[in-house]
């Protein structure tokens, strides 16, 4: 499979901005009540974050992936697997698959450049970009320290976001989706037991997805996480 190191800005714009008005809430997977998930507890959660279910859904889908035997060979296989893991959710829609693949490949192979381009989204004001830039600057530090400290720092950012008078509702949604996925990704009891589980590329993919919809906020980092764990180049 050909490796795409960087996607053109025009293609990036198509995928990031096509679906920004979606307001899906992932209700079908927020409400999982299976005993398998109940026993995990919620020590990575934050009930004050109205989008905490996005991180839970990401964590739960990865646990299902780790609990099964899956052998995806390429991007298309991973997309189908993500659809399966998320149950009733439809597969990724809205833009060309090749554009999505290029975006996610850039998150994996050139995360710094991908982040810079994603942060150019017109959906983000300067205050939102500042919060997100600082957040990503701190990610490698959080990934190397005890989860309790990282958790406290991320909760503080969420509280600031929730109490902000300058951020729009959609900007709050985007930031809180990313912080939720980050908390669950860094949680020590999560199934992500390899270095790839703490890859900043996964969180950049979450941001790229959140700019589209809550659904894509879960799907995109699942694709990059599974690709990394399976050593599949997008």
ChimeraX commands (.cxc) that place a marker at each C-alpha (Angstrom):
marker #1 position 0.00,0.00,0.00 radius 0.5
marker #1 position 1.32,3.45,-0.86 radius 0.5
marker #1 position 2.24,5.60,2.14 radius 0.5
marker #1 position 0.93,9.14,2.07 radius 0.5
marker #1 position 3.12,11.41,4.17 radius 0.5
marker #1 position 1.20,14.65,3.84 radius 0.5
marker #1 position -2.18,15.55,2.46 radius 0.5
marker #1 position -2.77,18.64,0.36 radius 0.5
marker #1 position -4.39,21.51,2.21 radius 0.5
marker #1 position -7.34,21.49,-0.15 radius 0.5
marker #1 position -8.11,17.86,0.57 radius 0.5
marker #1 position -7.68,18.47,4.29 radius 0.5
marker #1 position -10.19,21.29,4.14 radius 0.5
marker #1 position -12.76,19.03,2.46 radius 0.5
marker #1 position -12.70,16.44,5.20 radius 0.5
marker #1 position -12.42,18.80,8.15 radius 0.5
marker #1 position -15.15,21.22,7.20 radius 0.5
marker #1 position -17.75,19.16,5.35 radius 0.5
marker #1 position -19.70,18.02,8.39 radius 0.5
marker #1 position -19.10,20.64,11.08 radius 0.5
marker #1 position -22.80,21.16,11.69 radius 0.5
marker #1 position -23.46,17.57,12.73 radius 0.5
marker #1 position -24.72,17.28,16.31 radius 0.5
marker #1 position -24.86,13.52,16.75 radius 0.5
marker #1 position -24.44,12.49,20.35 radius 0.5
marker #1 position -23.48,8.82,19.97 radius 0.5
marker #1 position -26.38,7.84,22.18 radius 0.5
marker #1 position -26.40,4.32,20.85 radius 0.5
marker #1 position -22.98,3.62,22.31 radius 0.5
marker #1 position -22.99,5.94,25.32 radius 0.5
marker #1 position -25.46,3.66,27.06 radius 0.5
marker #1 position -23.66,0.34,26.96 radius 0.5
marker #1 position -24.66,-1.64,30.06 radius 0.5
marker #1 position -22.78,-4.86,29.47 radius 0.5
marker #1 position -21.18,-6.32,32.59 radius 0.5
marker #1 position -17.89,-6.46,30.74 radius 0.5
marker #1 position -17.75,-2.66,30.79 radius 0.5
marker #1 position -19.29,-2.16,34.22 radius 0.5
marker #1 position -16.46,-3.98,35.93 radius 0.5
marker #1 position -13.97,-1.48,34.51 radius 0.5
marker #1 position -15.24,1.32,36.69 radius 0.5
marker #1 position -15.00,4.92,35.57 radius 0.5
marker #1 position -11.83,6.20,37.24 radius 0.5
marker #1 position -10.87,7.99,34.03 radius 0.5
marker #1 position -14.25,9.72,33.73 radius 0.5
marker #1 position -15.42,13.25,34.39 radius 0.5
marker #1 position -19.15,13.58,34.94 radius 0.5
marker #1 position -18.93,17.35,34.46 radius 0.5
marker #1 position -17.87,16.88,30.85 radius 0.5
marker #1 position -21.05,16.52,28.77 radius 0.5
marker #1 position -19.03,14.71,26.09 radius 0.5
marker #1 position -17.39,12.20,28.40 radius 0.5
marker #1 position -19.24,9.41,26.58 radius 0.5
marker #1 position -17.02,9.99,23.54 radius 0.5
marker #1 position -13.96,8.89,25.50 radius 0.5
marker #1 position -15.86,5.99,27.01 radius 0.5
marker #1 position -16.92,4.81,23.56 radius 0.5
marker #1 position -13.35,5.00,22.29 radius 0.5
marker #1 position -12.11,3.01,25.29 radius 0.5
marker #1 position -14.86,0.41,25.06 radius 0.5
marker #1 position -14.35,-0.17,21.35 radius 0.5
marker #1 position -10.62,-0.70,21.88 radius 0.5
marker #1 position -11.37,-3.18,24.66 radius 0.5
marker #1 position -13.64,-5.10,22.30 radius 0.5
marker #1 position -10.89,-5.05,19.71 radius 0.5
marker #1 position -8.33,-6.42,22.19 radius 0.5
marker #1 position -10.76,-9.06,23.43 radius 0.5
marker #1 position -11.34,-10.47,19.93 radius 0.5
marker #1 position -9.24,-11.93,17.17 radius 0.5
marker #1 position -9.07,-9.48,14.28 radius 0.5
marker #1 position -6.68,-9.50,11.33 radius 0.5
marker #1 position -7.20,-6.33,9.27 radius 0.5
marker #1 position -4.74,-5.97,6.40 radius 0.5
marker #1 position -5.38,-2.44,5.18 radius 0.5
marker #1 position -7.27,0.80,5.71 radius 0.5
marker #1 position -10.52,-0.53,4.27 radius 0.5
marker #1 position -10.40,-3.52,6.62 radius 0.5
marker #1 position -9.85,-1.23,9.61 radius 0.5
marker #1 position -12.81,0.98,8.67 radius 0.5
marker #1 position -15.06,-2.09,8.52 radius 0.5
marker #1 position -13.66,-3.31,11.84 radius 0.5
marker #1 position -14.35,0.06,13.48 radius 0.5
marker #1 position -17.92,-0.11,12.17 radius 0.5
marker #1 position -18.26,-3.56,13.70 radius 0.5
marker #1 position -16.77,-2.51,17.06 radius 0.5
marker #1 position -19.12,0.45,17.35 radius 0.5
marker #1 position -22.18,-1.67,16.70 radius 0.5
marker #1 position -25.15,0.27,15.41 radius 0.5
marker #1 position -23.17,3.24,14.16 radius 0.5
marker #1 position -23.00,3.59,10.37 radius 0.5
marker #1 position -19.62,3.52,8.62 radius 0.5
marker #1 position -17.76,6.74,7.98 radius 0.5
marker #1 position -19.64,8.91,5.52 radius 0.5
marker #1 position -19.57,12.34,3.97 radius 0.5
marker #1 position -16.33,12.57,2.00 radius 0.5
marker #1 position -14.12,10.41,-0.17 radius 0.5
marker #1 position -12.42,7.50,1.58 radius 0.5
marker #1 position -9.06,8.39,0.04 radius 0.5
marker #1 position -9.25,11.85,1.61 radius 0.5
marker #1 position -9.95,10.38,5.03 radius 0.5
marker #1 position -7.13,7.93,4.59 radius 0.5
marker #1 position -4.69,10.69,3.66 radius 0.5
marker #1 position -5.70,12.77,6.67 radius 0.5
marker #1 position -5.26,9.87,9.09 radius 0.5
marker #1 position -1.99,8.82,7.48 radius 0.5
marker #1 position -0.69,12.34,8.07 radius 0.5
marker #1 position -1.74,12.14,11.74 radius 0.5
marker #1 position 0.36,8.98,12.07 radius 0.5
marker #1 position 3.42,9.85,9.99 radius 0.5
marker #1 position 3.73,13.65,10.31 radius 0.5
marker #1 position 1.72,14.55,13.43 radius 0.5
marker #1 position 3.25,18.00,13.95 radius 0.5
marker #1 position 2.41,19.10,10.41 radius 0.5
marker #1 position -1.04,17.49,10.58 radius 0.5
marker #1 position -1.80,19.30,13.85 radius 0.5
marker #1 position -0.71,22.64,12.41 radius 0.5
marker #1 position -3.04,22.19,9.46 radius 0.5
marker #1 position -5.96,20.91,11.54 radius 0.5
marker #1 position -5.69,23.92,13.85 radius 0.5
marker #1 position -6.25,26.17,10.83 radius 0.5
marker #1 position -9.89,25.12,10.80 radius 0.5
marker #1 position -12.25,28.12,10.51 radius 0.5
marker #1 position -14.35,26.39,13.17 radius 0.5
marker #1 position -11.73,27.37,15.77 radius 0.5
marker #1 position -11.25,30.86,17.16 radius 0.5
marker #1 position -7.90,32.10,18.43 radius 0.5
marker #1 position -8.76,31.27,22.08 radius 0.5
marker #1 position -9.73,27.72,21.08 radius 0.5
marker #1 position -6.52,27.27,19.08 radius 0.5
marker #1 position -4.49,28.48,22.06 radius 0.5
marker #1 position -6.15,25.97,24.39 radius 0.5
marker #1 position -5.68,23.11,21.95 radius 0.5
marker #1 position -2.08,24.05,21.12 radius 0.5
marker #1 position -1.17,24.13,24.82 radius 0.5
marker #1 position -3.00,20.85,25.31 radius 0.5
marker #1 position -0.99,19.08,22.62 radius 0.5
marker #1 position 2.25,20.65,23.88 radius 0.5
marker #1 position 1.59,18.92,27.22 radius 0.5
marker #1 position 0.59,15.54,25.81 radius 0.5
marker #1 position 4.02,13.90,25.84 radius 0.5
marker #1 position 4.49,14.99,29.45 radius 0.5
marker #1 position 1.15,13.50,30.50 radius 0.5
marker #1 position 1.93,10.27,28.65 radius 0.5
marker #1 position 5.06,9.78,30.76 radius 0.5
marker #1 position 3.73,10.67,34.20 radius 0.5
marker #1 position 1.37,8.91,36.65 radius 0.5
marker #1 position -2.20,8.95,35.41 radius 0.5
marker #1 position -3.49,10.73,38.53 radius 0.5
marker #1 position -1.40,13.82,37.75 radius 0.5
marker #1 position -2.35,13.80,34.07 radius 0.5
marker #1 position -6.00,13.36,35.04 radius 0.5
marker #1 position -5.92,16.40,37.34 radius 0.5
marker #1 position -4.30,18.56,34.68 radius 0.5
marker #1 position -6.82,17.52,32.02 radius 0.5
marker #1 position -9.77,18.06,34.37 radius 0.5
marker #1 position -8.50,21.59,35.03 radius 0.5
marker #1 position -8.47,22.27,31.29 radius 0.5
marker #1 position -12.00,20.90,30.99 radius 0.5
marker #1 position -13.21,23.12,33.83 radius 0.5
marker #1 position -11.64,26.16,32.16 radius 0.5
marker #1 position -13.30,25.22,28.88 radius 0.5
marker #1 position -16.70,24.72,30.48 radius 0.5
marker #1 position -16.49,28.08,32.27 radius 0.5
marker #1 position -15.18,30.04,29.30 radius 0.5
marker #1 position -17.19,33.04,28.18 radius 0.5
marker #1 position -15.26,33.36,24.91 radius 0.5
marker #1 position -15.55,29.87,23.44 radius 0.5
marker #1 position -18.59,28.97,21.36 radius 0.5
marker #1 position -20.68,25.92,22.23 radius 0.5
marker #1 position -19.19,24.03,19.30 radius 0.5
marker #1 position -15.64,24.94,20.29 radius 0.5
marker #1 position -16.37,23.65,23.78 radius 0.5
marker #1 position -17.70,20.42,22.26 radius 0.5
marker #1 position -14.57,19.96,20.15 radius 0.5
marker #1 position -12.17,20.59,23.03 radius 0.5
marker #1 position -14.11,18.45,25.50 radius 0.5
marker #1 position -14.32,15.56,23.04 radius 0.5
marker #1 position -10.53,15.61,22.63 radius 0.5
marker #1 position -9.87,15.85,26.36 radius 0.5
marker #1 position -12.28,12.99,27.07 radius 0.5
marker #1 position -10.57,10.68,24.58 radius 0.5
marker #1 position -7.18,11.69,25.95 radius 0.5
marker #1 position -8.16,10.86,29.53 radius 0.5
marker #1 position -9.41,7.41,28.61 radius 0.5
marker #1 position -6.44,6.82,26.31 radius 0.5
marker #1 position -3.95,7.61,29.07 radius 0.5
marker #1 position -5.81,5.71,31.75 radius 0.5
marker #1 position -3.52,2.97,33.05 radius 0.5
marker #1 position -6.24,0.31,33.03 radius 0.5
marker #1 position -7.05,0.94,29.37 radius 0.5
marker #1 position -6.32,-1.77,26.85 radius 0.5
marker #1 position -3.76,0.37,25.04 radius 0.5
marker #1 position -0.76,-1.47,26.44 radius 0.5
marker #1 position 1.82,-0.46,23.84 radius 0.5
marker #1 position 3.66,2.77,23.11 radius 0.5
marker #1 position 1.23,3.36,20.26 radius 0.5
marker #1 position -1.53,3.66,22.82 radius 0.5
marker #1 position 0.05,6.93,23.93 radius 0.5
marker #1 position 0.72,8.28,20.45 radius 0.5
marker #1 position -0.10,11.94,19.97 radius 0.5
marker #1 position -1.17,11.04,16.41 radius 0.5
marker #1 position -4.23,9.30,17.83 radius 0.5
marker #1 position -5.28,12.44,19.69 radius 0.5
marker #1 position -4.70,14.63,16.64 radius 0.5
marker #1 position -6.95,12.22,14.75 radius 0.5
marker #1 position -9.54,12.70,17.52 radius 0.5
marker #1 position -9.37,16.47,17.00 radius 0.5
marker #1 position -9.71,16.10,13.23 radius 0.5
marker #1 position -12.75,13.90,13.80 radius 0.5
marker #1 position -14.29,16.21,16.41 radius 0.5
marker #1 position -14.16,19.06,13.91 radius 0.5
marker #1 position -16.53,16.96,11.78 radius 0.5
marker #1 position -18.81,15.32,14.34 radius 0.5
marker #1 position -18.90,13.40,17.60 radius 0.5
marker #1 position -19.10,10.18,15.60 radius 0.5
marker #1 position -15.90,10.94,13.69 radius 0.5
marker #1 position -14.21,11.95,16.96 radius 0.5
marker #1 position -14.48,8.29,18.00 radius 0.5
marker #1 position -13.93,6.69,14.59 radius 0.5
marker #1 position -10.76,8.51,13.56 radius 0.5
marker #1 position -8.57,7.72,16.61 radius 0.5
marker #1 position -9.89,4.15,16.57 radius 0.5
marker #1 position -8.62,3.79,13.01 radius 0.5
marker #1 position -5.17,5.21,13.83 radius 0.5
marker #1 position -4.93,3.23,17.08 radius 0.5
marker #1 position -5.74,-0.07,15.39 radius 0.5
marker #1 position -3.46,0.74,12.46 radius 0.5
marker #1 position -0.62,1.37,14.90 radius 0.5
marker #1 position -1.27,-1.75,16.95 radius 0.5
marker #1 position -1.51,-3.88,13.80 radius 0.5
marker #1 position 1.50,-2.11,12.22 radius 0.5
marker #1 position -0.54,-1.19,9.16 radius 0.5
marker #1 position 0.61,1.81,7.16 radius 0.5
marker #1 position -2.30,3.89,5.95 radius 0.5
marker link #1:1,2 radius 0.2
marker link #1:2,3 radius 0.2
marker link #1:3,4 radius 0.2
marker link #1:4,5 radius 0.2
marker link #1:5,6 radius 0.2
marker link #1:6,7 radius 0.2
marker link #1:7,8 radius 0.2
marker link #1:8,9 radius 0.2
marker link #1:9,10 radius 0.2
marker link #1:10,11 radius 0.2
marker link #1:11,12 radius 0.2
marker link #1:12,13 radius 0.2
marker link #1:13,14 radius 0.2
marker link #1:14,15 radius 0.2
marker link #1:15,16 radius 0.2
marker link #1:16,17 radius 0.2
marker link #1:17,18 radius 0.2
marker link #1:18,19 radius 0.2
marker link #1:19,20 radius 0.2
marker link #1:20,21 radius 0.2
marker link #1:21,22 radius 0.2
marker link #1:22,23 radius 0.2
marker link #1:23,24 radius 0.2
marker link #1:24,25 radius 0.2
marker link #1:25,26 radius 0.2
marker link #1:26,27 radius 0.2
marker link #1:27,28 radius 0.2
marker link #1:28,29 radius 0.2
marker link #1:29,30 radius 0.2
marker link #1:30,31 radius 0.2
marker link #1:31,32 radius 0.2
marker link #1:32,33 radius 0.2
marker link #1:33,34 radius 0.2
marker link #1:34,35 radius 0.2
marker link #1:35,36 radius 0.2
marker link #1:36,37 radius 0.2
marker link #1:37,38 radius 0.2
marker link #1:38,39 radius 0.2
marker link #1:39,40 radius 0.2
marker link #1:40,41 radius 0.2
marker link #1:41,42 radius 0.2
marker link #1:42,43 radius 0.2
marker link #1:43,44 radius 0.2
marker link #1:44,45 radius 0.2
marker link #1:45,46 radius 0.2
marker link #1:46,47 radius 0.2
marker link #1:47,48 radius 0.2
marker link #1:48,49 radius 0.2
marker link #1:49,50 radius 0.2
marker link #1:50,51 radius 0.2
marker link #1:51,52 radius 0.2
marker link #1:52,53 radius 0.2
marker link #1:53,54 radius 0.2
marker link #1:54,55 radius 0.2
marker link #1:55,56 radius 0.2
marker link #1:56,57 radius 0.2
marker link #1:57,58 radius 0.2
marker link #1:58,59 radius 0.2
marker link #1:59,60 radius 0.2
marker link #1:60,61 radius 0.2
marker link #1:61,62 radius 0.2
marker link #1:62,63 radius 0.2
marker link #1:63,64 radius 0.2
marker link #1:64,65 radius 0.2
marker link #1:65,66 radius 0.2
marker link #1:66,67 radius 0.2
marker link #1:67,68 radius 0.2
marker link #1:68,69 radius 0.2
marker link #1:69,70 radius 0.2
marker link #1:70,71 radius 0.2
marker link #1:71,72 radius 0.2
marker link #1:72,73 radius 0.2
marker link #1:73,74 radius 0.2
marker link #1:74,75 radius 0.2
marker link #1:75,76 radius 0.2
marker link #1:76,77 radius 0.2
marker link #1:77,78 radius 0.2
marker link #1:78,79 radius 0.2
marker link #1:79,80 radius 0.2
marker link #1:80,81 radius 0.2
marker link #1:81,82 radius 0.2
marker link #1:82,83 radius 0.2
marker link #1:83,84 radius 0.2
marker link #1:84,85 radius 0.2
marker link #1:85,86 radius 0.2
marker link #1:86,87 radius 0.2
marker link #1:87,88 radius 0.2
marker link #1:88,89 radius 0.2
marker link #1:89,90 radius 0.2
marker link #1:90,91 radius 0.2
marker link #1:91,92 radius 0.2
marker link #1:92,93 radius 0.2
marker link #1:93,94 radius 0.2
marker link #1:94,95 radius 0.2
marker link #1:95,96 radius 0.2
marker link #1:96,97 radius 0.2
marker link #1:97,98 radius 0.2
marker link #1:98,99 radius 0.2
marker link #1:99,100 radius 0.2
marker link #1:100,101 radius 0.2
marker link #1:101,102 radius 0.2
marker link #1:102,103 radius 0.2
marker link #1:103,104 radius 0.2
marker link #1:104,105 radius 0.2
marker link #1:105,106 radius 0.2
marker link #1:106,107 radius 0.2
marker link #1:107,108 radius 0.2
marker link #1:108,109 radius 0.2
marker link #1:109,110 radius 0.2
marker link #1:110,111 radius 0.2
marker link #1:111,112 radius 0.2
marker link #1:112,113 radius 0.2
marker link #1:113,114 radius 0.2
marker link #1:114,115 radius 0.2
marker link #1:115,116 radius 0.2
marker link #1:116,117 radius 0.2
marker link #1:117,118 radius 0.2
marker link #1:118,119 radius 0.2
marker link #1:119,120 radius 0.2
marker link #1:120,121 radius 0.2
marker link #1:121,122 radius 0.2
marker link #1:122,123 radius 0.2
marker link #1:123,124 radius 0.2
marker link #1:124,125 radius 0.2
marker link #1:125,126 radius 0.2
marker link #1:126,127 radius 0.2
marker link #1:127,128 radius 0.2
marker link #1:128,129 radius 0.2
marker link #1:129,130 radius 0.2
marker link #1:130,131 radius 0.2
marker link #1:131,132 radius 0.2
marker link #1:132,133 radius 0.2
marker link #1:133,134 radius 0.2
marker link #1:134,135 radius 0.2
marker link #1:135,136 radius 0.2
marker link #1:136,137 radius 0.2
marker link #1:137,138 radius 0.2
marker link #1:138,139 radius 0.2
marker link #1:139,140 radius 0.2
marker link #1:140,141 radius 0.2
marker link #1:141,142 radius 0.2
marker link #1:142,143 radius 0.2
marker link #1:143,144 radius 0.2
marker link #1:144,145 radius 0.2
marker link #1:145,146 radius 0.2
marker link #1:146,147 radius 0.2
marker link #1:147,148 radius 0.2
marker link #1:148,149 radius 0.2
marker link #1:149,150 radius 0.2
marker link #1:150,151 radius 0.2
marker link #1:151,152 radius 0.2
marker link #1:152,153 radius 0.2
marker link #1:153,154 radius 0.2
marker link #1:154,155 radius 0.2
marker link #1:155,156 radius 0.2
marker link #1:156,157 radius 0.2
marker link #1:157,158 radius 0.2
marker link #1:158,159 radius 0.2
marker link #1:159,160 radius 0.2
marker link #1:160,161 radius 0.2
marker link #1:161,162 radius 0.2
marker link #1:162,163 radius 0.2
marker link #1:163,164 radius 0.2
marker link #1:164,165 radius 0.2
marker link #1:165,166 radius 0.2
marker link #1:166,167 radius 0.2
marker link #1:167,168 radius 0.2
marker link #1:168,169 radius 0.2
marker link #1:169,170 radius 0.2
marker link #1:170,171 radius 0.2
marker link #1:171,172 radius 0.2
marker link #1:172,173 radius 0.2
marker link #1:173,174 radius 0.2
marker link #1:174,175 radius 0.2
marker link #1:175,176 radius 0.2
marker link #1:176,177 radius 0.2
marker link #1:177,178 radius 0.2
marker link #1:178,179 radius 0.2
marker link #1:179,180 radius 0.2
marker link #1:180,181 radius 0.2
marker link #1:181,182 radius 0.2
marker link #1:182,183 radius 0.2
marker link #1:183,184 radius 0.2
marker link #1:184,185 radius 0.2
marker link #1:185,186 radius 0.2
marker link #1:186,187 radius 0.2
marker link #1:187,188 radius 0.2
marker link #1:188,189 radius 0.2
marker link #1:189,190 radius 0.2
marker link #1:190,191 radius 0.2
marker link #1:191,192 radius 0.2
marker link #1:192,193 radius 0.2
marker link #1:193,194 radius 0.2
marker link #1:194,195 radius 0.2
marker link #1:195,196 radius 0.2
marker link #1:196,197 radius 0.2
marker link #1:197,198 radius 0.2
marker link #1:198,199 radius 0.2
marker link #1:199,200 radius 0.2
marker link #1:200,201 radius 0.2
marker link #1:201,202 radius 0.2
marker link #1:202,203 radius 0.2
marker link #1:203,204 radius 0.2
marker link #1:204,205 radius 0.2
marker link #1:205,206 radius 0.2
marker link #1:206,207 radius 0.2
marker link #1:207,208 radius 0.2
marker link #1:208,209 radius 0.2
marker link #1:209,210 radius 0.2
marker link #1:210,211 radius 0.2
marker link #1:211,212 radius 0.2
marker link #1:212,213 radius 0.2
marker link #1:213,214 radius 0.2
marker link #1:214,215 radius 0.2
marker link #1:215,216 radius 0.2
marker link #1:216,217 radius 0.2
marker link #1:217,218 radius 0.2
marker link #1:218,219 radius 0.2
marker link #1:219,220 radius 0.2
marker link #1:220,221 radius 0.2
marker link #1:221,222 radius 0.2
marker link #1:222,223 radius 0.2
marker link #1:223,224 radius 0.2
marker link #1:224,225 radius 0.2
marker link #1:225,226 radius 0.2
marker link #1:226,227 radius 0.2
marker link #1:227,228 radius 0.2
marker link #1:228,229 radius 0.2
marker link #1:229,230 radius 0.2
marker link #1:230,231 radius 0.2
marker link #1:231,232 radius 0.2
marker link #1:232,233 radius 0.2
marker link #1:233,234 radius 0.2
view
